[in-house]
């Protein structure tokens, strides 16, 4: 697999900004980087993206470990396991168009619901459901953040970053295990995922400088914007 210099620089920049966004608000690497990486080399999506998201998630979770709520993570991960299995199965039977329309439509519906006066509370049932949908989306496309972000959007900024990041570490392990077993993650995806680690570390370093200047209202707006971008992108790609 060969990259031109322009392609390599494009991927490096996309991953840097993706890691910067995720390190700042808790998710976003896949939304920023996956579409670009898919255009350059589809073989690296979703595996390599999930690997890099796991790394930046681990770094962010470590910084906010005191704010991690284990009860929230337990419910979300319980939903992620069957969701990941279903996502891997859908990769083998559903067309890209069908998956794109389904995922994009689901995310945009959730964004519209978030703008209503009724606020979804992060509890066992909603987190399990978000984890289930996140598992399907994350394993099938590497973009599994929107469902969890939408459910957690009304928490404190520190708790959003902590819980989303810890969740992504656990969910990445689940998804990569399933993708490896199904033959969709191997040496090539691992090699290139590791090659892009310096971009992830650089983005995360800049994110650490920005975090003190980002409040809850800013994070909620960023979450809704990124989720909308993810949903619209998925639908456009499918069409």
N, C-alpha and C positions, 0 to 999 in steps of 0.2 A: 504494500500500500504506500504510494508515493504522494507527497504533498508538494505543490509548487510553493515558492517563497510567499507569494501573495495569500494563498490558502492557509498556510501555516500561521502567518501574522494575523489573518482574520479570525482564525480559531482561537489563538492566544488572547486577542483583545476581547472576544466574546466571553471566554471563560473567566478572564479577569473581572469584567464587569458583572458577570453572573455571580461570581464569588463575593464581590463587593456588595451586591444587592442582598444576597442571602445572609451574609455576615452582619448586615445592618438591621434587617427586619425579620430574619428567621427563615425565609425561603426565597426562591427566585432564580437559582443558578440554572435549573433546567429550562425555565421559561425564556431566559435570555439566550442561553447557549445552545440548547438542543436544536432549534430550527436551523441555525447556522451550521452546526456540526452535521446535521442531517443532509444539508445541501452539498457540503464538501465530501462527506463520506458516510453514507447511511449505515454502514456496518458497525459504526461506533455508538449508534443510538438503538436501544436505551442504555446498554451496559456501561460504557465508559462514563456517560453523564451521571448515572446512579453512583458509580464509584467516587467520582469527584464531589458529588453532593454529600456523600457520606463523610468525606474528609472535612469539608467546610462545616458540616453539621456538628461533627465531633469537636472541632475547635471552638465553635460558638457555644455549644452546650457546656464545654469545660469552663468557659468564662462566666457562664450564668448558672452553674450547677446548683447553687443555693436556692434558685427559684424554680427548679424542676418539680412538678407535681406528679408523683408516681401513680396516683389513682387515675389521673387523666390519661397518662401514657398506657396504663394497663388496658383500659377500655378501647383506646384507639388501636393498639397493637392486636388486640383480640379480633378486631374487624379487619385489620390489614392482612392477616394470614389467609383467610378464605378469599379476600379480594385479590391478593397477589396470585393465588392459584387460578382464579377465574381470568385474570388479566393474561397470564401465560397461555391459558387455553384459547382465549380469544385471538391471540396473536397467530395461532395456527389455523383458525377457521374463518374469522371475520375479515372482510376486506378493509383496506386502509380508509376508504371513503366512509364506510359504516362506522368504524371506530372514531374517526375524526368528528363526524356529525354528532355522534352520541356524547363524546367527551366535551366538545365545544358547547353543545346545547345545554348539557347538564350544568356546566360551570356558569354560563350566562344566566341561566334560570336562578342559580344560587346567588349570584351577584344582585340580580333584581330583587330577590327576596330579602337580601341584606339591607336594601335601601328602604324597605317598608318600616313603619313604626314598630312592628313586632320584632324583638331582638331574640335571636336564637341563643339559648343558654348552653354553655359547654358542660354537659352532664354525661353520665354513662351511656345513655341511649344515643345522643347526638354524636358523641365522640366515636362510638362503635360504628355508626352509620358512615361518618366521615372517613374513618379508617378503612371501611369496606370499599367505598368508592375510590379513595386514594390508592388502595392496593390495585384495583383494576387499572386506573389511569397510569399510576407510576410504573407498574410492571410492563404495561403495553407501550408506553410512550416516553417514560422517564419523568413526565410532568404529573406528579402526584400531590403537589402542594396545595392547590386551590381548595379542595374540600376541607382539609384541616385548618387552613388559614381562615376560611370563612366562618367556621364554627368558633375559632378562638379569637376572632377579631376584637371582641369587647373586653378582653382581659388586659392587664397592665402590659406596657411595652416590654418590660423585663421578662414577664412570665410568657408572653408570646414567643420571644426569641428562645427562651430556655426550653419550653415544651415542644415547639416546632422542631428545634434543632435535635433534641434528644430523640424525638419520634423519628426523624429522618435517618438517624444512625441505625436504630433498630429496624426500621422498615427497609433500609437499603440492604442490610444483611439478609433479610427475608427474600427480597426481590432477586438479589444476586444469586442466592442459593438456588432459587427456583429456575432462574434463567440459565445457570450453569448446568443444572440437571436436565433441562430441556434442550441443551446444546446451543443456546443463544448468547452465552457469555463464555469466552475462552481466552487463550493467550493473547490474541490480537487486541481484544478490547481491554484486557488488563495492561498490556504494554503501553498502549497509547493513553490510557487513563492515567498511568503513572508518569508518562512523559509530560503531561499537562499540569502536574502537581505544582510546579513553581508559580504558575499563573493563579492557581487557587490560593496559595500562600500569600502572594502579593495582594490579591483582592481582599483577603481576610485581614491582612495587616492594615490596609487603608480603612476597612470597615470599623476596626477597633477605634480609630481616631474619630469616626463620625458618630458612633453610638451615643456618646454623651449629649449630642446636639439633636437627637431624634426623640420626640415625645410620642405618646399613645395616639393622639389624633393624626399625626403624620404617618405613623405606621399603618393605621386603619385605612387611610386614603391610599397609601402605597399598595396595601394588600388588595383592595378592591380594583385598583388600576391594573395591577399585574394579573389578577384573575380574569379581568375583562380582556386583556391582551391575549392571555392563554386561550380563552374560549373563542374569541374571534379568529385567532390564528389557526386553531384546529379546524374550524368550519371552512375557512378560506382554503386551507390545504386540501380538505376533503373535496370541496367543489372544484 
